[in-house]
């Protein structure tokens, strides 16, 4: 039976029931609304929910008690929760045994504040560790905070934020971990958006056709048009398009332009594509077109991933989009490696990779990456990687190049013959957080330093980063001895509050004779580092960097000699840096001290991402890193500190 016939029968039935007085308010609703197409009607949920493999699901059976479950015996254990329907928002796909946070991480706040924090997480960040921590927060199985506003769905907020961050697989998996017949509209829509943006059109249309439980927003009608056009069901598409026009006119100019493009091969005006949504991009692809190259300048995952996954964009555009996407955290470096490996180069091009500079920057990266990866000769590989690193430095892409190529360094000997490559190896190890690898290259760099090269000077510039990474012994008390720690939900250790709730630790004495040879050497190296640091041309930038480093050293229990603190005590004494607002700083300090993990993590990540990343305030950085230490995320805090020092500086 055709859609129009069935819809007419349904409308006639509604009129008949209304005449008998059997429909109550339902008849009024039908009379006031445009006809609801068949795909919106209720349909039994499939027996198999197609949950993601290796996914932990929190299934919400009927509520047995208002008393929350007791996890005090082992708060980090994987739990099988029996939650009410409202607590389906506790769904997650990782737990503390798989890099997730703790199950009671939302304790201490209500649902409204939790959603506000989730919405505030940065979409992009120069710190891969910060991005990873945010993604883990959003995917963690955790008891949802209390709240009665059913319009605010924490799970949907988490899924939408994952999409904004480019974590499409995680977003889809998180939705798949919930019962299909119990998903609210915003969650269902988020799943469809993730699938469309990932280019998984078959799965997206299956989801669109499956979600028929009373979703009346026009989005679902437009989504059905996409699927009908895709399956060449022109009659159904025409009827659905008429319904869209009946419900909202032609106010959505882009939608009707996309429909015309699919039917008549007309071009889309680029001015209509300044704020594309996943459905727009899918319909654009269906019409054989792609987003304009100018969308590469946008800072959102939808535009960038829309070009990465495009079937119609040029190869160079897709490569450039992938390079940008990895830098912003929208894809991982392993995905970027797959994209680079998929570029077709002939043998001659790879043999001459060091000489040719044709094509886009990303294409040159792909060529050098493949050339380095295919050779088994250590010298050839090192030379190719060195060229890759030089090109990446020139384009501010060295961190990305390091993440991509770190596995290739394993086969390059750390011997005197490769002393010329030692600094590249060391930097790659630092940026990829491979400390053992970095330590090996550091030993080779030290032994290779001479008056004929700049290695000694380069190591001096890197000294603060080497200390943060734990590759240099500063002779200071270890952070574990000076940073407060959690005991249950309370902070223990040497802490105190200053103005604004800042954390004051107990660094070693910075005056008097050194207590060890390591401390004496540290002071000498800091003096030398400062002398070289002062020679920088941009003195304002030099003082700013020094302030960040000194703040991190102070909170990690690493000595900063008093004379160096005094050296940055120069006018202007008050900067215009983008410090976090006092409310955020107070709540961050309080959350860390009370063991409110999710609140502390979210606020720390928000604080670490000012509007202008070059204006990160030293005091804010200090508080954020200290908070992460206080809630037991020492590794994340140290990595973020290292990335902050390295970012854009070397």
Buried (B, 14 or more C-beta within 10 A) or exposed (E): EEBBEEBEEBBEEBEEBBEEEEBEEEBEEBEEEBBBBBBBEEBEBEEEBEBBEEBBBBBBEEEEEEEEEEBEEEBBEBBEBBBEEBBBBBBBBBBBEBEBBBBBBBBBBBBBBBBBBBEBBBBBBBBBBBBBBBBBBBBBBBBBBBBEEEEBBBBBBBBBBBBBBBBBBBBBBBBBBBBBBEBBBBBBBBBBBBBBBBBBBEBBBBBBEBBBBEBBEBBBBBBBBBBBBBEEBEEBBBBBBEBBBEBBEEEBEBBBBBBBBBBEEBEBEEEBBEEBBBBBBBBBBBBEBBBBBEBBEBEBBBBBBBBBBBEBBEBBBBBBBBBBBBBBBBBBBEBBBEBBEEBEBEEEBBBEBBEBEEBBBBBBBBBBBBBBBBBEEBEBBBBBBBBBBEBBBEBEBBBBBBBBBBBBBEEBEBEEEBBBBBBBBBBBBBBBBBBEBBBBBBBBBBBBBEEEBEBBEBBBBBBBBBBBBBBBBBBBBEBEEBBBBBEEBEBEBEBEEEEBBBBEBBBBEBEEEBEEEBBEBBBEBBEBBBEEBEEBEEEEEBBBBBBBBBBBBBBBBBBBBEEBBEBBEEEEEEBEBBBBEEEBBBBBBBBBBBBBBBBBBBBBBBBBBBEEBEEBBBBBBBBBBBBBBBBBBBEBBBBBBBBBBBBEBB
